[in-house]
């Protein structure tokens, strides 16, 4: 399943945004899309700040219509740096 290399909020509110987490590669801040983290309104900035703290790039995008997620839910891409498929 992988894990996210920074603290996530403990929160059970409905997510209002999806934050894509990228690992920079060769100076490209969006080098590798490694995870998506869902967050509620009050935690979006926390997640983004936590990602930047460990030198990852965080980019917020809108939730897709009809998708319901809880704040702090995440998905680590198996092929990414957090996926554990190495
Ligand atoms: Zn929250």
PDB file of the backbone (N, CA, C, O) and the ligand in Angstrom, with CONECT records:
HET     ZN  A 101       1
ATOM      1  N   UNK A   1       0.829  -1.198   0.000  1.00  0.00           N
ATOM      2  CA  UNK A   1       0.000   0.000   0.000  1.00  0.00           C
ATOM      3  C   UNK A   1       0.865   1.250   0.000  1.00  0.00           C
ATOM      4  O   UNK A   1       0.453   2.291  -0.511  1.00  0.00           O
ATOM      5  N   UNK A   2       2.037   1.157   0.558  1.00  0.00           N
ATOM      6  CA  UNK A   2       2.905   2.321   0.583  1.00  0.00           C
ATOM      7  C   UNK A   2       2.550   3.260   1.719  1.00  0.00           C
ATOM      8  O   UNK A   2       1.532   3.100   2.392  1.00  0.00           O
ATOM      9  N   UNK A   3       3.404   4.231   1.913  1.00  0.00           N
ATOM     10  CA  UNK A   3       3.076   5.238   2.919  1.00  0.00           C
ATOM     11  C   UNK A   3       3.636   6.585   2.512  1.00  0.00           C
ATOM     12  O   UNK A   3       4.514   6.701   1.656  1.00  0.00           O
ATOM     13  N   UNK A   4       3.101   7.576   3.150  1.00  0.00           N
ATOM     14  CA  UNK A   4       3.421   8.959   2.812  1.00  0.00           C
ATOM     15  C   UNK A   4       4.515   9.437   3.775  1.00  0.00           C
ATOM     16  O   UNK A   4       4.375   9.267   4.986  1.00  0.00           O
ATOM     17  N   UNK A   5       5.584  10.023   3.272  1.00  0.00           N
ATOM     18  CA  UNK A   5       6.730  10.370   4.120  1.00  0.00           C
ATOM     19  C   UNK A   5       6.590  11.700   4.862  1.00  0.00           C
ATOM     20  O   UNK A   5       7.580  12.395   5.092  1.00  0.00           O
ATOM     21  N   UNK A   6       5.363  12.048   5.234  1.00  0.00           N
ATOM     22  CA  UNK A   6       5.161  13.223   6.094  1.00  0.00           C
ATOM     23  C   UNK A   6       3.863  13.005   6.864  1.00  0.00           C
ATOM     24  O   UNK A   6       3.024  12.206   6.448  1.00  0.00           O
ATOM     25  N   UNK A   7       3.690  13.708   7.983  1.00  0.00           N
ATOM     26  CA  UNK A   7       2.509  13.481   8.818  1.00  0.00           C
ATOM     27  C   UNK A   7       1.227  13.915   8.110  1.00  0.00           C
ATOM     28  O   UNK A   7       1.188  14.944   7.435  1.00  0.00           O
ATOM     29  N   UNK A   8       0.195  13.115   8.277  1.00  0.00           N
ATOM     30  CA  UNK A   8      -1.113  13.461   7.737  1.00  0.00           C
ATOM     31  C   UNK A   8      -2.041  13.829   8.887  1.00  0.00           C
ATOM     32  O   UNK A   8      -1.848  13.367  10.012  1.00  0.00           O
ATOM     33  N   UNK A   9      -3.039  14.652   8.615  1.00  0.00           N
ATOM     34  CA  UNK A   9      -3.977  15.016   9.678  1.00  0.00           C
ATOM     35  C   UNK A   9      -4.791  13.816  10.156  1.00  0.00           C
ATOM     36  O   UNK A   9      -5.045  12.884   9.393  1.00  0.00           O
ATOM     37  N   UNK A  10      -5.186  13.847  11.392  1.00  0.00           N
ATOM     38  CA  UNK A  10      -6.150  12.874  11.906  1.00  0.00           C
ATOM     39  C   UNK A  10      -7.501  13.555  11.875  1.00  0.00           C
ATOM     40  O   UNK A  10      -7.787  14.431  12.691  1.00  0.00           O
ATOM     41  N   UNK A  11      -8.316  13.154  10.946  1.00  0.00           N
ATOM     42  CA  UNK A  11      -9.513  13.931  10.658  1.00  0.00           C
ATOM     43  C   UNK A  11     -10.484  13.031   9.927  1.00  0.00           C
ATOM     44  O   UNK A  11     -10.077  12.207   9.109  1.00  0.00           O
ATOM     45  N   UNK A  12     -11.769  13.184  10.217  1.00  0.00           N
ATOM     46  CA  UNK A  12     -12.747  12.342   9.521  1.00  0.00           C
ATOM     47  C   UNK A  12     -13.761  13.169   8.738  1.00  0.00           C
ATOM     48  O   UNK A  12     -14.859  12.708   8.428  1.00  0.00           O
ATOM     49  N   UNK A  13     -13.368  14.396   8.429  1.00  0.00           N
ATOM     50  CA  UNK A  13     -14.262  15.247   7.646  1.00  0.00           C
ATOM     51  C   UNK A  13     -14.200  14.848   6.167  1.00  0.00           C
ATOM     52  O   UNK A  13     -13.212  14.268   5.718  1.00  0.00           O
ATOM     53  N   UNK A  14     -15.257  15.161   5.416  1.00  0.00           N
ATOM     54  CA  UNK A  14     -15.213  14.880   3.977  1.00  0.00           C
ATOM     55  C   UNK A  14     -14.121  15.708   3.304  1.00  0.00           C
ATOM     56  O   UNK A  14     -13.957  16.892   3.597  1.00  0.00           O
ATOM     57  N   UNK A  15     -13.393  15.086   2.419  1.00  0.00           N
ATOM     58  CA  UNK A  15     -12.338  15.791   1.694  1.00  0.00           C
ATOM     59  C   UNK A  15     -12.958  16.767   0.700  1.00  0.00           C
ATOM     60  O   UNK A  15     -13.996  16.490   0.099  1.00  0.00           O
ATOM     61  N   UNK A  16     -12.306  17.905   0.540  1.00  0.00           N
ATOM     62  CA  UNK A  16     -12.766  18.905  -0.421  1.00  0.00           C
ATOM     63  C   UNK A  16     -11.768  19.107  -1.552  1.00  0.00           C
ATOM     64  O   UNK A  16     -12.056  19.782  -2.541  1.00  0.00           O
ATOM     65  N   UNK A  17     -10.600  18.516  -1.391  1.00  0.00           N
ATOM     66  CA  UNK A  17      -9.604  18.652  -2.445  1.00  0.00           C
ATOM     67  C   UNK A  17      -8.692  17.447  -2.475  1.00  0.00           C
ATOM     68  O   UNK A  17      -8.565  16.717  -1.492  1.00  0.00           O
ATOM     69  N   UNK A  18      -8.057  17.249  -3.621  1.00  0.00           N
ATOM     70  CA  UNK A  18      -7.076  16.176  -3.766  1.00  0.00           C
ATOM     71  C   UNK A  18      -5.730  16.848  -4.005  1.00  0.00           C
ATOM     72  O   UNK A  18      -5.598  17.730  -4.854  1.00  0.00           O
ATOM     73  N   UNK A  19      -4.747  16.417  -3.248  1.00  0.00           N
ATOM     74  CA  UNK A  19      -3.432  17.033  -3.357  1.00  0.00           C
ATOM     75  C   UNK A  19      -2.469  16.017  -3.937  1.00  0.00           C
ATOM     76  O   UNK A  19      -2.188  14.984  -3.328  1.00  0.00           O
ATOM     77  N   UNK A  20      -1.973  16.321  -5.109  1.00  0.00           N
ATOM     78  CA  UNK A  20      -1.028  15.422  -5.758  1.00  0.00           C
ATOM     79  C   UNK A  20       0.359  15.691  -5.195  1.00  0.00           C
ATOM     80  O   UNK A  20       0.776  16.839  -5.042  1.00  0.00           O
ATOM     81  N   UNK A  21       1.061  14.610  -4.891  1.00  0.00           N
ATOM     82  CA  UNK A  21       2.385  14.706  -4.300  1.00  0.00           C
ATOM     83  C   UNK A  21       3.409  14.218  -5.323  1.00  0.00           C
ATOM     84  O   UNK A  21       3.361  13.076  -5.781  1.00  0.00           O
ATOM     85  N   UNK A  22       4.319  15.100  -5.662  1.00  0.00           N
ATOM     86  CA  UNK A  22       5.353  14.775  -6.650  1.00  0.00           C
ATOM     87  C   UNK A  22       6.724  14.789  -5.993  1.00  0.00           C
ATOM     88  O   UNK A  22       6.996  15.618  -5.125  1.00  0.00           O
ATOM     89  N   UNK A  23       7.581  13.875  -6.406  1.00  0.00           N
ATOM     90  CA  UNK A  23       8.984  13.922  -6.017  1.00  0.00           C
ATOM     91  C   UNK A  23       9.760  14.624  -7.130  1.00  0.00           C
ATOM     92  O   UNK A  23       9.679  14.216  -8.288  1.00  0.00           O
ATOM     93  N   UNK A  24      10.504  15.668  -6.797  1.00  0.00           N
ATOM     94  CA  UNK A  24      11.303  16.344  -7.828  1.00  0.00           C
ATOM     95  C   UNK A  24      12.349  15.384  -8.425  1.00  0.00           C
ATOM     96  O   UNK A  24      12.955  14.583  -7.714  1.00  0.00           O
ATOM     97  N   UNK A  25      12.540  15.488  -9.729  1.00  0.00           N
ATOM     98  CA  UNK A  25      13.539  14.671 -10.413  1.00  0.00           C
ATOM     99  C   UNK A  25      14.359  15.579 -11.326  1.00  0.00           C
ATOM    100  O   UNK A  25      13.812  16.256 -12.197  1.00  0.00           O
ATOM    101  N   UNK A  26      15.654  15.587 -11.122  1.00  0.00           N
ATOM    102  CA  UNK A  26      16.562  16.361 -11.976  1.00  0.00           C
ATOM    103  C   UNK A  26      16.115  17.809 -12.139  1.00  0.00           C
ATOM    104  O   UNK A  26      16.117  18.343 -13.249  1.00  0.00           O
ATOM    105  N   UNK A  27      15.728  18.445 -11.029  1.00  0.00           N
ATOM    106  CA  UNK A  27      15.364  19.841 -11.084  1.00  0.00           C
ATOM    107  C   UNK A  27      13.948  20.113 -11.545  1.00  0.00           C
ATOM    108  O   UNK A  27      13.499  21.259 -11.541  1.00  0.00           O
ATOM    109  N   UNK A  28      13.240  19.066 -11.943  1.00  0.00           N
ATOM    110  CA  UNK A  28      11.836  19.224 -12.325  1.00  0.00           C
ATOM    111  C   UNK A  28      10.982  18.966 -11.087  1.00  0.00           C
ATOM    112  O   UNK A  28      10.916  17.839 -10.595  1.00  0.00           O
ATOM    113  N   UNK A  29      10.325  20.022 -10.582  1.00  0.00           N
ATOM    114  CA  UNK A  29       9.548  19.911  -9.340  1.00  0.00           C
ATOM    115  C   UNK A  29       8.432  18.874  -9.461  1.00  0.00           C
ATOM    116  O   UNK A  29       8.017  18.292  -8.458  1.00  0.00           O
ATOM    117  N   UNK A  30       7.946  18.639 -10.677  1.00  0.00           N
ATOM    118  CA  UNK A  30       6.868  17.683 -10.914  1.00  0.00           C
ATOM    119  C   UNK A  30       7.413  16.410 -11.563  1.00  0.00           C
ATOM    120  O   UNK A  30       6.782  15.829 -12.446  1.00  0.00           O
ATOM    121  N   UNK A  31       8.591  15.991 -11.114  1.00  0.00           N
ATOM    122  CA  UNK A  31       9.263  14.873 -11.766  1.00  0.00           C
ATOM    123  C   UNK A  31       8.514  13.565 -11.712  1.00  0.00           C
ATOM    124  O   UNK A  31       8.367  12.893 -12.733  1.00  0.00           O
ATOM    125  N   UNK A  32       8.031  13.185 -10.527  1.00  0.00           N
ATOM    126  CA  UNK A  32       7.408  11.878 -10.377  1.00  0.00           C
ATOM    127  C   UNK A  32       6.148  12.017  -9.537  1.00  0.00           C
ATOM    128  O   UNK A  32       6.214  12.412  -8.373  1.00  0.00           O
ATOM    129  N   UNK A  33       4.993  11.690 -10.128  1.00  0.00           N
ATOM    130  CA  UNK A  33       3.737  11.707  -9.371  1.00  0.00           C
ATOM    131  C   UNK A  33       3.682  10.445  -8.518  1.00  0.00           C
ATOM    132  O   UNK A  33       3.541   9.339  -9.042  1.00  0.00           O
ATOM    133  N   UNK A  34       3.793  10.613  -7.214  1.00  0.00           N
ATOM    134  CA  UNK A  34       3.938   9.457  -6.338  1.00  0.00           C
ATOM    135  C   UNK A  34       2.732   9.165  -5.468  1.00  0.00           C
ATOM    136  O   UNK A  34       2.550   8.031  -5.025  1.00  0.00           O
ATOM    137  N   UNK A  35       1.910  10.159  -5.218  1.00  0.00           N
ATOM    138  CA  UNK A  35       0.770   9.910  -4.335  1.00  0.00           C
ATOM    139  C   UNK A  35      -0.276  11.000  -4.509  1.00  0.00           C
ATOM    140  O   UNK A  35      -0.002  12.080  -5.033  1.00  0.00           O
ATOM    141  N   UNK A  36      -1.481  10.684  -4.053  1.00  0.00           N
ATOM    142  CA  UNK A  36      -2.535  11.673  -3.926  1.00  0.00           C
ATOM    143  C   UNK A  36      -3.048  11.612  -2.499  1.00  0.00           C
ATOM    144  O   UNK A  36      -3.276  10.530  -1.958  1.00  0.00           O
ATOM    145  N   UNK A  37      -3.229  12.774  -1.891  1.00  0.00           N
ATOM    146  CA  UNK A  37      -3.741  12.850  -0.527  1.00  0.00           C
ATOM    147  C   UNK A  37      -5.019  13.677  -0.573  1.00  0.00           C
ATOM    148  O   UNK A  37      -5.065  14.743  -1.187  1.00  0.00           O
ATOM    149  N   UNK A  38      -6.054  13.168   0.087  1.00  0.00           N
ATOM    150  CA  UNK A  38      -7.320  13.897   0.148  1.00  0.00           C
ATOM    151  C   UNK A  38      -7.360  14.696   1.434  1.00  0.00           C
ATOM    152  O   UNK A  38      -6.889  14.229   2.471  1.00  0.00           O
ATOM    153  N   UNK A  39      -7.921  15.900   1.378  1.00  0.00           N
ATOM    154  CA  UNK A  39      -7.969  16.735   2.576  1.00  0.00           C
ATOM    155  C   UNK A  39      -9.223  17.595   2.576  1.00  0.00           C
ATOM    156  O   UNK A  39      -9.764  17.945   1.527  1.00  0.00           O
ATOM    157  N   UNK A  40      -9.674  17.928   3.794  1.00  0.00           N
ATOM    158  CA  UNK A  40     -10.806  18.832   3.948  1.00  0.00           C
ATOM    159  C   UNK A  40     -10.308  20.273   3.845  1.00  0.00           C
ATOM    160  O   UNK A  40      -9.104  20.520   3.771  1.00  0.00           O
ATOM    161  N   UNK A  41     -11.223  21.194   3.840  1.00  0.00           N
ATOM    162  CA  UNK A  41     -10.871  22.604   3.654  1.00  0.00           C
ATOM    163  C   UNK A  41      -9.810  23.062   4.648  1.00  0.00           C
ATOM    164  O   UNK A  41      -8.859  23.752   4.280  1.00  0.00           O
ATOM    165  N   UNK A  42      -9.982  22.673   5.910  1.00  0.00           N
ATOM    166  CA  UNK A  42      -9.075  23.201   6.925  1.00  0.00           C
ATOM    167  C   UNK A  42      -7.729  22.487   6.948  1.00  0.00           C
ATOM    168  O   UNK A  42      -6.798  22.971   7.592  1.00  0.00           O
ATOM    169  N   UNK A  43      -7.597  21.353   6.267  1.00  0.00           N
ATOM    170  CA  UNK A  43      -6.325  20.639   6.283  1.00  0.00           C
ATOM    171  C   UNK A  43      -5.561  20.685   4.967  1.00  0.00           C
ATOM    172  O   UNK A  43      -4.427  20.210   4.897  1.00  0.00           O
ATOM    173  N   UNK A  44      -6.156  21.243   3.932  1.00  0.00           N
ATOM    174  CA  UNK A  44      -5.457  21.278   2.640  1.00  0.00           C
ATOM    175  C   UNK A  44      -4.104  21.980   2.772  1.00  0.00           C
ATOM    176  O   UNK A  44      -3.086  21.494   2.280  1.00  0.00           O
ATOM    177  N   UNK A  45      -4.115  23.127   3.441  1.00  0.00           N
ATOM    178  CA  UNK A  45      -2.855  23.873   3.544  1.00  0.00           C
ATOM    179  C   UNK A  45      -1.845  23.137   4.424  1.00  0.00           C
ATOM    180  O   UNK A  45      -0.639  23.225   4.195  1.00  0.00           O
ATOM    181  N   UNK A  46      -2.344  22.401   5.444  1.00  0.00           N
ATOM    182  CA  UNK A  46      -1.436  21.621   6.291  1.00  0.00           C
ATOM    183  C   UNK A  46      -0.726  20.542   5.480  1.00  0.00           C
ATOM    184  O   UNK A  46       0.483  20.349   5.601  1.00  0.00           O
ATOM    185  N   UNK A  47      -1.495  19.846   4.657  1.00  0.00           N
ATOM    186  CA  UNK A  47      -0.907  18.772   3.852  1.00  0.00           C
ATOM    187  C   UNK A  47       0.114  19.343   2.879  1.00  0.00           C
ATOM    188  O   UNK A  47       1.203  18.793   2.711  1.00  0.00           O
ATOM    189  N   UNK A  48      -0.245  20.445   2.242  1.00  0.00           N
ATOM    190  CA  UNK A  48       0.671  21.061   1.279  1.00  0.00           C
ATOM    191  C   UNK A  48       1.954  21.509   1.979  1.00  0.00           C
ATOM    192  O   UNK A  48       3.053  21.284   1.474  1.00  0.00           O
ATOM    193  N   UNK A  49       1.807  22.145   3.148  1.00  0.00           N
ATOM    194  CA  UNK A  49       2.987  22.618   3.883  1.00  0.00           C
ATOM    195  C   UNK A  49       3.862  21.446   4.330  1.00  0.00           C
ATOM    196  O   UNK A  49       5.089  21.527   4.272  1.00  0.00           O
ATOM    197  N   UNK A  50       3.230  20.357   4.777  1.00  0.00           N
ATOM    198  CA  UNK A  50       3.990  19.192   5.232  1.00  0.00           C
ATOM    199  C   UNK A  50       4.782  18.578   4.077  1.00  0.00           C
ATOM    200  O   UNK A  50       5.918  18.139   4.261  1.00  0.00           O
ATOM    201  N   UNK A  51       4.187  18.549   2.904  1.00  0.00           N
ATOM    202  CA  UNK A  51       4.880  17.998   1.740  1.00  0.00           C
ATOM    203  C   UNK A  51       6.088  18.862   1.367  1.00  0.00           C
ATOM    204  O   UNK A  51       7.174  18.351   1.092  1.00  0.00           O
ATOM    205  N   UNK A  52       5.877  20.175   1.364  1.00  0.00           N
ATOM    206  CA  UNK A  52       6.988  21.067   1.028  1.00  0.00           C
ATOM    207  C   UNK A  52       8.121  20.922   2.038  1.00  0.00           C
ATOM    208  O   UNK A  52       9.294  21.030   1.680  1.00  0.00           O
ATOM    209  N   UNK A  53       7.768  20.675   3.313  1.00  0.00           N
ATOM    210  CA  UNK A  53       8.773  20.551   4.368  1.00  0.00           C
ATOM    211  C   UNK A  53       9.761  19.424   4.075  1.00  0.00           C
ATOM    212  O   UNK A  53      10.940  19.526   4.415  1.00  0.00           O
ATOM    213  N   UNK A  54       9.284  18.354   3.447  1.00  0.00           N
ATOM    214  CA  UNK A  54      10.185  17.248   3.117  1.00  0.00           C
ATOM    215  C   UNK A  54      10.588  17.288   1.639  1.00  0.00           C
ATOM    216  O   UNK A  54      10.930  16.265   1.045  1.00  0.00           O
ATOM    217  N   UNK A  55      10.539  18.500   1.059  1.00  0.00           N
ATOM    218  CA  UNK A  55      11.030  18.731  -0.303  1.00  0.00           C
ATOM    219  C   UNK A  55      10.271  17.974  -1.376  1.00  0.00           C
ATOM    220  O   UNK A  55      10.834  17.570  -2.393  1.00  0.00           O
ATOM    221  N   UNK A  56       8.976  17.790  -1.128  1.00  0.00           N
ATOM    222  CA  UNK A  56       8.120  17.237  -2.166  1.00  0.00           C
ATOM    223  C   UNK A  56       7.252  18.366  -2.713  1.00  0.00           C
ATOM    224  O   UNK A  56       7.044  19.383  -2.053  1.00  0.00           O
ATOM    225  N   UNK A  57       6.757  18.173  -3.910  1.00  0.00           N
ATOM    226  CA  UNK A  57       5.905  19.172  -4.533  1.00  0.00           C
ATOM    227  C   UNK A  57       4.450  18.779  -4.317  1.00  0.00           C
ATOM    228  O   UNK A  57       4.064  17.640  -4.580  1.00  0.00           O
ATOM    229  N   UNK A  58       3.650  19.712  -3.844  1.00  0.00           N
ATOM    230  CA  UNK A  58       2.228  19.455  -3.611  1.00  0.00           C
ATOM    231  C   UNK A  58       1.413  20.350  -4.528  1.00  0.00           C
ATOM    232  O   UNK A  58       1.664  21.551  -4.632  1.00  0.00           O
ATOM    233  N   UNK A  59       0.441  19.752  -5.185  1.00  0.00           N
ATOM    234  CA  UNK A  59      -0.374  20.500  -6.133  1.00  0.00           C
ATOM    235  C   UNK A  59      -1.832  20.129  -5.911  1.00  0.00           C
ATOM    236  O   UNK A  59      -2.223  18.975  -6.088  1.00  0.00           O
ATOM    237  N   UNK A  60      -2.630  21.113  -5.525  1.00  0.00           N
ATOM    238  CA  UNK A  60      -4.034  20.844  -5.213  1.00  0.00           C
ATOM    239  C   UNK A  60      -4.887  20.857  -6.479  1.00  0.00           C
ATOM    240  O   UNK A  60      -4.786  21.762  -7.307  1.00  0.00           O
ATOM    241  N   UNK A  61      -5.711  19.851  -6.604  1.00  0.00           N
ATOM    242  CA  UNK A  61      -6.686  19.856  -7.685  1.00  0.00           C
ATOM    243  C   UNK A  61      -8.069  19.598  -7.091  1.00  0.00           C
ATOM    244  O   UNK A  61      -8.197  19.086  -5.979  1.00  0.00           O
ATOM    245  N   UNK A  62      -9.085  19.956  -7.844  1.00  0.00           N
ATOM    246  CA  UNK A  62     -10.452  19.769  -7.363  1.00  0.00           C
ATOM    247  C   UNK A  62     -10.792  18.284  -7.308  1.00  0.00           C
ATOM    248  O   UNK A  62     -10.268  17.475  -8.074  1.00  0.00           O
ATOM    249  N   UNK A  63     -11.678  17.955  -6.387  1.00  0.00           N
ATOM    250  CA  UNK A  63     -12.207  16.597  -6.346  1.00  0.00           C
ATOM    251  C   UNK A  63     -13.016  16.349  -7.617  1.00  0.00           C
ATOM    252  O   UNK A  63     -13.690  17.248  -8.121  1.00  0.00           O
ATOM    253  N   UNK A  64     -12.943  15.137  -8.120  1.00  0.00           N
ATOM    254  CA  UNK A  64     -13.802  14.792  -9.237  1.00  0.00           C
ATOM    255  C   UNK A  64     -15.230  14.664  -8.730  1.00  0.00           C
ATOM    256  O   UNK A  64     -15.450  14.186  -7.617  1.00  0.00           O
ATOM    257  N   UNK A  65     -16.200  15.083  -9.531  1.00  0.00           N
ATOM    258  CA  UNK A  65     -17.599  14.943  -9.106  1.00  0.00           C
ATOM    259  C   UNK A  65     -17.934  13.480  -8.830  1.00  0.00           C
ATOM    260  O   UNK A  65     -17.530  12.593  -9.581  1.00  0.00           O
ATOM    261  N   UNK A  66     -18.668  13.234  -7.757  1.00  0.00           N
ATOM    262  CA  UNK A  66     -19.101  11.880  -7.451  1.00  0.00           C
ATOM    263  C   UNK A  66     -18.090  11.069  -6.682  1.00  0.00           C
ATOM    264  O   UNK A  66     -18.368   9.928  -6.313  1.00  0.00           O
ATOM    265  N   UNK A  67     -16.922  11.630  -6.431  1.00  0.00           N
ATOM    266  CA  UNK A  67     -15.912  10.928  -5.651  1.00  0.00           C
ATOM    267  C   UNK A  67     -16.001  11.405  -4.200  1.00  0.00           C
ATOM    268  O   UNK A  67     -15.908  12.602  -3.928  1.00  0.00           O
ATOM    269  N   UNK A  68     -16.181  10.475  -3.284  1.00  0.00           N
ATOM    270  CA  UNK A  68     -16.253  10.833  -1.876  1.00  0.00           C
ATOM    271  C   UNK A  68     -15.085  10.214  -1.130  1.00  0.00           C
ATOM    272  O   UNK A  68     -14.922   8.994  -1.109  1.00  0.00           O
ATOM    273  N   UNK A  69     -14.274  11.065  -0.518  1.00  0.00           N
ATOM    274  CA  UNK A  69     -13.123  10.599   0.246  1.00  0.00           C
ATOM    275  C   UNK A  69     -13.118  11.324   1.584  1.00  0.00           C
ATOM    276  O   UNK A  69     -13.732  12.379   1.749  1.00  0.00           O
ATOM    277  N   UNK A  70     -12.414  10.731   2.525  1.00  0.00           N
ATOM    278  CA  UNK A  70     -12.275  11.334   3.845  1.00  0.00           C
ATOM    279  C   UNK A  70     -10.928  12.028   3.923  1.00  0.00           C
ATOM    280  O   UNK A  70      -9.949  11.581   3.325  1.00  0.00           O
ATOM    281  N   UNK A  71     -10.889  13.115   4.659  1.00  0.00           N
ATOM    282  CA  UNK A  71      -9.641  13.832   4.883  1.00  0.00           C
ATOM    283  C   UNK A  71      -8.573  12.872   5.395  1.00  0.00           C
ATOM    284  O   UNK A  71      -8.838  12.046   6.268  1.00  0.00           O
ATOM    285  N   UNK A  72      -7.372  12.986   4.848  1.00  0.00           N
ATOM    286  CA  UNK A  72      -6.180  12.204   5.192  1.00  0.00           C
ATOM    287  C   UNK A  72      -6.131  10.840   4.506  1.00  0.00           C
ATOM    288  O   UNK A  72      -5.140  10.124   4.646  1.00  0.00           O
ATOM    289  N   UNK A  73      -7.172  10.467   3.771  1.00  0.00           N
ATOM    290  CA  UNK A  73      -7.059   9.275   2.932  1.00  0.00           C
ATOM    291  C   UNK A  73      -6.001   9.554   1.869  1.00  0.00           C
ATOM    292  O   UNK A  73      -5.854  10.687   1.410  1.00  0.00           O
ATOM    293  N   UNK A  74      -5.278   8.530   1.489  1.00  0.00           N
ATOM    294  CA  UNK A  74      -4.280   8.769   0.451  1.00  0.00           C
ATOM    295  C   UNK A  74      -4.154   7.549  -0.449  1.00  0.00           C
ATOM    296  O   UNK A  74      -4.590   6.448  -0.112  1.00  0.00           O
ATOM    297  N   UNK A  75      -3.553   7.781  -1.583  1.00  0.00           N
ATOM    298  CA  UNK A  75      -3.246   6.701  -2.501  1.00  0.00           C
ATOM    299  C   UNK A  75      -1.800   6.874  -2.943  1.00  0.00           C
ATOM    300  O   UNK A  75      -1.433   7.902  -3.513  1.00  0.00           O
ATOM    301  N   UNK A  76      -0.981   5.860  -2.676  1.00  0.00           N
ATOM    302  CA  UNK A  76       0.418   5.901  -3.120  1.00  0.00           C
ATOM    303  C   UNK A  76       0.533   5.045  -4.378  1.00  0.00           C
ATOM    304  O   UNK A  76       0.209   3.858  -4.359  1.00  0.00           O
ATOM    305  N   UNK A  77       0.989   5.644  -5.454  1.00  0.00           N
ATOM    306  CA  UNK A  77       1.100   4.915  -6.712  1.00  0.00           C
ATOM    307  C   UNK A  77       2.164   3.830  -6.602  1.00  0.00           C
ATOM    308  O   UNK A  77       3.287   4.090  -6.169  1.00  0.00           O
ATOM    309  N   UNK A  78       1.801   2.611  -6.998  1.00  0.00           N
ATOM    310  CA  UNK A  78       2.701   1.478  -6.811  1.00  0.00           C
ATOM    311  C   UNK A  78       4.024   1.665  -7.527  1.00  0.00           C
ATOM    312  O   UNK A  78       5.052   1.154  -7.084  1.00  0.00           O
ATOM    313  N   UNK A  79       4.003   2.385  -8.619  1.00  0.00           N
ATOM    314  CA  UNK A  79       5.220   2.573  -9.398  1.00  0.00           C
ATOM    315  C   UNK A  79       6.020   3.776  -8.905  1.00  0.00           C
ATOM    316  O   UNK A  79       7.107   4.047  -9.415  1.00  0.00           O
ATOM    317  N   UNK A  80       5.495   4.491  -7.926  1.00  0.00           N
ATOM    318  CA  UNK A  80       6.164   5.699  -7.447  1.00  0.00           C
ATOM    319  C   UNK A  80       7.136   5.413  -6.336  1.00  0.00           C
ATOM    320  O   UNK A  80       7.380   4.259  -5.983  1.00  0.00           O
ATOM    321  N   UNK A  81       7.696   6.483  -5.783  1.00  0.00           N
ATOM    322  CA  UNK A  81       8.732   6.351  -4.761  1.00  0.00           C
ATOM    323  C   UNK A  81       8.196   5.895  -3.413  1.00  0.00           C
ATOM    324  O   UNK A  81       8.976   5.472  -2.560  1.00  0.00           O
ATOM    325  N   UNK A  82       6.864   5.970  -3.193  1.00  0.00           N
ATOM    326  CA  UNK A  82       6.313   5.565  -1.901  1.00  0.00           C
ATOM    327  C   UNK A  82       5.563   4.243  -2.003  1.00  0.00           C
ATOM    328  O   UNK A  82       4.986   3.790  -1.015  1.00  0.00           O
ATOM    329  N   UNK A  83       5.560   3.626  -3.155  1.00  0.00           N
ATOM    330  CA  UNK A  83       4.649   2.517  -3.392  1.00  0.00           C
ATOM    331  C   UNK A  83       5.104   1.188  -2.853  1.00  0.00           C
ATOM    332  O   UNK A  83       4.290   0.273  -2.727  1.00  0.00           O
ATOM    333  N   UNK A  84       6.373   1.043  -2.529  1.00  0.00           N
ATOM    334  CA  UNK A  84       6.859  -0.213  -1.994  1.00  0.00           C
ATOM    335  C   UNK A  84       7.021  -1.306  -3.024  1.00  0.00           C
ATOM    336  O   UNK A  84       7.243  -2.462  -2.666  1.00  0.00           O
ATOM    337  N   UNK A  85       6.913  -0.962  -4.311  1.00  0.00           N
ATOM    338  CA  UNK A  85       7.019  -1.971  -5.359  1.00  0.00           C
ATOM    339  C   UNK A  85       8.421  -2.020  -5.954  1.00  0.00           C
ATOM    340  O   UNK A  85       8.614  -2.495  -7.073  1.00  0.00           O
ATOM    341  N   UNK A  86       9.375  -1.538  -5.216  1.00  0.00           N
ATOM    342  CA  UNK A  86      10.737  -1.529  -5.734  1.00  0.00           C
ATOM    343  C   UNK A  86      11.379  -2.898  -5.611  1.00  0.00           C
ATOM    344  O   UNK A  86      12.534  -3.075  -6.001  1.00  0.00           O
TER     345      UNK A  86
HETATM  346 ZN    ZN A 101      -9.340  17.484   7.733  1.00  0.00          ZN
END
